[in-house]
Amino acid sequence: MNCTTAHARSRTLLVVTCIMLEAILAAELPAQPGKPEQPTGSVTLTPLRDGSHDFDFLRGTWRLVHGENVRPLSGFVGQNRMATGRWLARVRGDGITSAEWDAMGPDSARVSGLALMSYDPKAKQWTIRESKNGGAAEPPVVGHFEGGIGSFYGLREYAGRTMLVRIMVIVVGLDRARLERAFSTDGGSNWETHLIMHLSRGGIGPDPGRAPAQSVCCADVELLQYSVPPRAEDALIGLFDRESAAAGDSFPDRYVALFRDLDRPGVFVWVRGFYWLGEAKAFYHGPLWTARREALERMQIHADGVHELQPWRRGFILGERGAPGAAGGSPGLVIATFYGLDQRREGYHDFPAYFAQWVAPRLVAAGARLLAAFDQAYPDPWRAATSMVAGRPVPPPRTGSVSFMWFADTAAYERHKEALQRDSFWRETVLPGLARSVASPPTTWRLVPVGRSRALRASWDTPQSWETPP
């Protein structure tokens, strides 16, 4: 039997098992009790809120790195098997999410599995049923999410013993998640992790000082706001075009994009990126910045403010450049939303996980293409000293986050906002959660790219690609 035939038969077995799992679930859902039976021991399961959309963030295709201890509970924690492959999750929208994964190790050994997650709205708990390598479904585990971490408990038979099992689902960020399975033989007092699945939607850019492996930008991103007299707008766009052409498409890309602000006449936003702090220092103390500053001063163009950002794991995915010139511009509308966080509120540091798990899926479902998300918090002494750099604003102390979305035009953005208003879960659950984290209502910029600005690609699956394998 050749490899192609073996793969086809394995795939068929996975599909059949998934159908069986869904049939089991459909039969059991009407008879689910108001509160699932909870495991004994020191583990407690307390439902806190409506979590019917907790697994929406998993929707789509992920890259999988699968690590498993082949001898759990034996004391030999170093006996690991690694494999890489793909994870695909589908969200039905009625409290049911299914996932399948397939990975292969260096020794050509394959590991695959299926999982079915079902939500009980009365108990406000999730039940997870899983099957590995086409085998029978394992006993279910039950639990809920809190602070971006889902903890699910149950009982399993292993090596002739009945023990507690815990599955943890951890929201790391927009493009990162982790799943862990652990056993406990003492009622939950101690746990031994024997399986970890790392999920990622893409790379995180190059290491400092190294050539980039892909067009991902950047470890540090700056948004400089310029006040531009009407007679100088074409001159600013021309300056951006000439300098970006002279720099080429090499990295670091200090000429990511130039945006016209639709709501503030005469205001442009220049986006540039650096891959490590030394590049920023060299740029601002070098001849390029001096020459640009002098040119801007002659045109009476003034920098009024700067936002310094660091990405959540991964920044902008850069596409092709637009056509040069002031009249044209790259297509589309970029929406930048600034969330100022209140450090006095408990759990404000969990905002990235909250955004990734609850906010981002609703934005995408309403028609947005999510580009990237960043933090605004810089204790580095270099930022405090930038007031000594001529022509560059002093970066004010900020604690917050910024998200970027793309729309085809302003009409598409208006339809997006209307869709959110019709989304009862957004209104009744997501927005109140945001209000508990932010210090003030979010601020939104509507930005139109001009000149040779790079296109910014979506880092989150779009609705059209949710069900499409890579």
HELIX and SHEET records of a PDB file:
HELIX    1   1 CYS A    3  GLU A   28  1                                  26    
HELIX    2   2 LEU A   29  ALA A   31  5                                   3    
HELIX    3   3 ASP A   56  LEU A   58  5                                   3    
HELIX    4   4 PRO A  230  ALA A  232  5                                   3    
HELIX    5   5 GLU A  233  ALA A  247  1                                  15    
HELIX    6   6 LEU A  277  TYR A  284  1                                   8    
HELIX    7   7 PRO A  287  ARG A  298  1                                  12    
HELIX    8   8 TYR A  348  ASP A  350  5                                   3    
HELIX    9   9 PHE A  351  TYR A  354  1                                   4    
HELIX   10  10 PHE A  355  VAL A  359  3                                   5    
HELIX   11  11 ALA A  360  ALA A  365  1                                   6    
HELIX   12  12 PRO A  381  ALA A  385  1                                   5    
HELIX   13  13 THR A  386  MET A  388  5                                   3    
HELIX   14  14 THR A  410  ARG A  422  1                                  13    
HELIX   15  15 SER A  424  PHE A  425  1                                   2    
HELIX   16  16 TRP A  426  VAL A  430  3                                   5    
HELIX   17  17 LEU A  431  ALA A  435  1                                   5    
HELIX   18  18 PRO A  463  SER A  465  5                                   3    
SHEET    1   A11 GLY A  60  ASN A  69  0                                        
SHEET    2   A11 ASN A  80  VAL A  91 -1                                        
SHEET    3   A11 ILE A  96  MET A 104 -1                                        
SHEET    4   A11 ARG A 110  ASP A 120 -1                                        
SHEET    5   A11 GLN A 125  LYS A 132 -1                                        
SHEET    6   A11 VAL A 141  GLU A 146 -1                                        
SHEET    7   A11 ILE A 149  TYR A 158 -1                                        
SHEET    8   A11 ARG A 161  GLY A 173 -1                                        
SHEET    9   A11 ARG A 176  SER A 184 -1                                        
SHEET   10   A11 GLU A 192  SER A 200 -1                                        
SHEET   11   A11 GLY A  60  ASN A  69 -1                                        
SHEET    1   B 3 VAL A 216  CYS A 217  0                                        
SHEET    2   B 3 PHE A 316  ARG A 321 -1                                        
SHEET    3   B 3 ARG A 454  ARG A 457 -1                                        
SHEET    1   C 9 ASP A 220  SER A 227  0                                        
SHEET    2   C 9 VAL A 267  PHE A 274 -1                                        
SHEET    3   C 9 ALA A 257  ASP A 261 -1                                        
SHEET    4   C 9 THR A 443  VAL A 450 -1                                        
SHEET    5   C 9 LEU A 333  GLY A 340 -1                                        
SHEET    6   C 9 GLY A 400  PHE A 407 -1                                        
SHEET    7   C 9 ARG A 369  GLN A 376 -1                                        
SHEET    8   C 9 HIS A 302  PRO A 311 -1                                        
SHEET    9   C 9 ASP A 220  SER A 227 -1                                        
END                                                                             
